[in-house]
Amino acid sequence: MLKVDVVTAFPDMLSAPLSQSIVGRAQKAKVLKLGFTNPRDFTDDKHHTLDDRPYGGGPGMLMKAEPLYRAITKLRKKNSVVILTSPRGQRFTQALAKKLAKKKHLIFVCGHYEGIDERIYPEMDMEVSLGDFILTGGELASAVMIDAITRLLPGTFKKQDVTASESFEGGLLEAPQYTRPEVWRGKRVPQVLLSGHHKQMEAWKREKALELTKKYRPDLLEAQTAFKASVKPSVKNKGKTKADKPAAKTPQKTKKQTKK
């Protein structure tokens, strides 16, 4: 089971959407345990003040460091990974989702207002961003990441290989898919998908996945090419031994050399 805690001043933004569909089913199946901690509960004043004006001026308000620190400290365990949703963080990808799905305990810290006090950043193990755009807070970003991670947990789906052919697996977008009826408004399902010939169907899906990736996300193919080019020849040949190398040719003696 994966335990996920979310530190947020607005838990209602997360509790409803994460109780539905796949994430909701994962919780009922005890694949995922989800909890919410409000940093307001760790304030000392009667108004439960969570934000204040920034030193040096500037628009908006900043989240104070102490309530966040207390909330994180209460939740953190030896195996915890504390993740801050942050525009300066690394880009969230399917590969990162797979990595996080293998952890035992994730703590998502949701920033809000104009940001958080800089002094709390050392408490974070990781900063993650959905992309180059600004949200009101980290709640929606956390919900997206939790959904993506939950889909990869063993036991979330009855069929274990259901996510194996989805987009971004193997660095490609997913091939086109069709369902009944066979003909819809004059448009037919490709004949190869009706053939029952599994090898032909897989070859077709691979071909179409490449076509779609080249058309819509050529950057995915460029990234693969760049990675392969960056692998040094010495790394490729690292496992070879002397025995793997072709033996040197022994020079043959000419007729003149054999005569005494």
matplotlib code that plots the C-alpha trace (Angstrom):
import matplotlib.pyplot as plt

x = [0.0, 1.1, 0.5, 0.0, -0.4, -1.2, -0.4, -3.0, -4.9, -7.8, -8.4, -11.9, -10.2, -8.7, -11.0, -13.9, -12.0, -9.7, -12.6, -13.9, -13.0, -9.7, -8.2, -11.4, -11.4, -7.8, -8.6, -11.5, -9.2, -6.6, -4.0, -3.8, -4.2, -4.9, -4.8, -5.0, -3.2, -4.1, -1.2, -3.7, -3.9, -0.3, -0.6, -0.5, -2.8, -6.6, -7.1, -4.9, -2.9, -1.1, 0.2, 1.9, 3.4, 6.7, 9.8, 11.1, 7.6, 5.8, 2.3, 0.3, 1.0, 3.4, 2.8, 4.7, 7.4, 6.5, 3.1, 4.4, 7.4, 5.3, 2.9, 5.7, 7.6, 4.5, 4.0, 7.5, 8.9, 12.2, 10.8, 8.9, 9.5, 8.4, 7.3, 6.7, 4.6, 6.7, 7.2, 10.9, 10.7, 11.6, 8.9, 6.5, 6.6, 5.5, 9.0, 8.8, 5.3, 6.8, 9.6, 7.3, 4.8, 7.6, 7.8, 6.1, 5.1, 4.7, 4.0, 2.8, 3.1, 0.8, 1.9, -0.7, -1.0, 2.2, 4.4, 6.1, 8.9, 12.2, 13.5, 11.2, 12.6, 15.4, 12.6, 11.6, 13.1, 11.9, 10.3, 7.9, 6.1, 3.4, 4.6, 5.4, 2.1, 0.8, -1.9, -3.7, -2.1, -0.5, -3.7, -4.8, -1.2, -1.0, -4.3, -3.0, 0.2, -1.6, -3.9, -1.0, 0.9, -2.1, -2.7, 0.7, 0.2, -0.2, -3.8, -5.3, -6.5, -7.8, -5.6, -2.0, -0.9, -3.6, -1.2, 1.6, 0.4, -0.7, 0.8, 4.4, 5.2, 8.2, 8.5, 5.6, 2.0, -0.7, -2.0, -5.6, -8.3, -11.8, -14.9, -18.4, -20.1, -17.9, -19.1, -19.9, -21.3, -19.6, -16.3, -15.0, -12.7, -9.4, -9.7, -6.5, -8.1, -10.9, -8.6, -7.8, -4.2, -2.3, 1.1, -0.4, -2.4, 0.6, 2.7, -0.1, -0.4, 3.4, 3.4, 0.5, 2.0, 5.2, 3.1, 1.2, 4.3, 6.1, 3.1, 2.1, 5.1, 8.3, 10.2, 9.7, 11.5, 14.2, 14.8, 15.3, 17.7, 19.7, 20.0, 21.3, 23.8, 25.0, 25.9, 29.7, 31.1, 33.1, 29.9, 28.3, 31.4, 32.0, 30.8, 33.0, 36.0, 39.1, 37.5, 34.7, 37.2, 38.0, 41.4, 44.2, 44.9, 48.1, 50.1, 50.4, 53.8, 54.4, 56.0, 59.3, 59.3, 58.6, 61.6, 64.8]
y = [0.0, 3.5, 6.2, 9.7, 12.7, 16.2, 19.3, 21.8, 24.8, 23.8, 20.0, 20.3, 21.0, 17.5, 15.3, 15.2, 14.5, 12.0, 10.0, 9.2, 6.9, 5.0, 6.8, 6.2, 2.5, 2.2, 3.5, 1.1, -1.8, -0.6, 0.0, 3.6, 5.4, 9.1, 11.8, 15.5, 17.8, 21.5, 23.7, 26.1, 23.5, 24.2, 28.0, 29.6, 32.7, 32.7, 33.5, 30.6, 32.9, 31.0, 33.9, 37.3, 40.2, 39.5, 41.4, 43.8, 44.5, 42.9, 41.9, 39.3, 37.2, 34.4, 31.2, 31.3, 28.7, 27.5, 26.0, 24.1, 23.0, 21.6, 19.8, 18.2, 17.2, 15.5, 13.5, 12.7, 9.1, 7.5, 6.3, 9.5, 11.6, 15.2, 16.8, 20.5, 21.6, 24.4, 26.2, 25.8, 22.1, 19.3, 18.4, 15.7, 12.8, 9.3, 8.1, 10.2, 8.8, 5.3, 6.2, 7.7, 4.7, 2.5, 4.6, 3.8, 7.3, 10.5, 13.9, 16.5, 20.1, 22.5, 26.1, 28.9, 32.6, 34.1, 31.3, 30.1, 31.4, 30.5, 29.1, 26.1, 24.8, 22.7, 20.5, 19.3, 16.2, 17.2, 20.0, 19.1, 21.2, 20.2, 22.6, 26.3, 27.8, 29.2, 27.7, 29.4, 26.8, 23.3, 21.4, 20.7, 19.8, 17.4, 15.8, 15.2, 13.6, 11.4, 10.2, 9.4, 7.6, 5.6, 4.1, 2.5, 0.8, -3.0, -3.9, -0.6, -2.4, -6.0, -6.6, -5.9, -5.0, -2.4, 0.5, -1.1, 0.2, 3.7, 6.9, 7.7, 4.0, 3.2, 6.9, 6.9, 8.1, 5.5, 4.1, 5.0, 2.9, 2.0, 0.4, -0.6, -0.1, -1.3, 1.5, 4.9, 7.7, 6.1, 5.6, 2.1, 0.5, -0.5, -4.0, -5.2, -4.7, -7.0, -9.7, -11.5, -11.7, -10.6, -10.0, -8.0, -5.9, -5.2, -4.2, -1.9, -0.3, 0.2, 1.9, 4.2, 5.0, 6.2, 8.2, 10.0, 10.7, 12.1, 14.3, 15.6, 15.0, 14.8, 15.9, 12.5, 10.9, 13.6, 12.9, 9.2, 9.9, 12.4, 9.8, 7.1, 9.5, 10.4, 6.8, 6.5, 3.6, 2.6, 2.1, 0.1, -2.2, -2.3, -5.9, -7.3, -9.4, -10.3, -13.5, -11.5, -9.7, -11.4, -13.2, -11.5, -13.1, -15.2, -14.1, -16.9, -17.9, -17.3, -20.0, -18.1, -18.1, -21.9, -22.7, -23.5]
z = [0.0, -0.8, 1.8, 0.5, 2.7, 1.4, 3.3, 2.1, 3.5, 1.1, 1.5, -0.1, -3.4, -3.3, -1.2, -3.7, -7.0, -5.4, -4.0, -7.5, -10.3, -10.3, -7.2, -5.2, -6.2, -5.2, -1.7, -1.3, -2.4, 0.2, -2.5, -1.6, 1.7, 1.4, 4.1, 4.3, 6.8, 7.2, 8.2, 9.8, 12.6, 13.4, 14.0, 17.4, 17.0, 17.3, 13.7, 12.5, 10.3, 7.6, 5.4, 5.8, 3.8, 2.2, 3.4, 0.8, -0.6, -3.5, -4.4, -2.5, 0.6, 1.4, 3.3, 6.6, 7.3, 10.8, 10.2, 7.1, 9.1, 11.9, 9.6, 7.6, 10.8, 12.2, 9.0, 8.0, 8.6, 7.6, 4.2, 3.4, 0.3, 0.7, -2.6, -3.1, -6.1, -7.5, -10.8, -10.4, -9.9, -12.3, -14.9, -13.9, -16.4, -16.7, -15.8, -12.6, -11.8, -12.1, -9.7, -7.1, -7.4, -5.9, -2.7, 0.6, 1.7, -0.2, 1.3, -1.1, 0.1, -1.7, -2.0, -2.2, -2.5, -3.9, -2.7, 0.5, 2.7, 1.1, 4.4, 4.3, 1.0, 2.7, 4.2, 0.7, -0.9, -4.3, -6.2, -9.1, -11.7, -14.2, -16.7, -17.6, -16.3, -13.0, -10.9, -8.0, -5.7, -5.6, -4.9, -8.5, -9.4, -6.5, -7.5, -11.1, -9.8, -7.3, -10.0, -12.4, -9.6, -8.4, -11.9, -11.6, -8.2, -8.3, -7.5, -8.8, -12.0, -12.1, -15.2, -14.3, -17.8, -18.5, -18.4, -20.5, -23.8, -22.8, -24.1, -23.1, -22.5, -24.6, -25.4, -27.8, -27.9, -27.9, -31.2, -32.3, -30.7, -31.8, -30.3, -31.5, -33.9, -36.6, -38.9, -37.4, -39.7, -42.7, -40.9, -40.6, -38.0, -39.7, -41.1, -39.4, -36.0, -37.0, -38.4, -35.1, -36.3, -33.2, -34.8, -37.6, -35.1, -32.9, -35.9, -37.0, -33.6, -33.4, -36.9, -36.0, -32.6, -34.4, -36.9, -34.2, -32.2, -35.2, -35.9, -32.5, -30.2, -32.3, -29.2, -27.7, -30.6, -30.6, -26.9, -27.5, -30.4, -28.3, -25.4, -27.7, -29.2, -25.8, -24.9, -25.3, -27.3, -24.3, -22.4, -25.2, -25.3, -21.5, -21.1, -23.8, -22.9, -24.9, -25.9, -27.6, -29.9, -33.2, -33.2, -35.0, -38.4, -38.6, -41.6, -44.1, -45.4, -49.1, -51.3, -51.2, -47.4, -47.2, -49.5, -47.7]

ax = plt.figure().add_subplot(projection="3d")
ax.plot(x, y, z, "-o")
ax.set_aspect("equal")
plt.show()
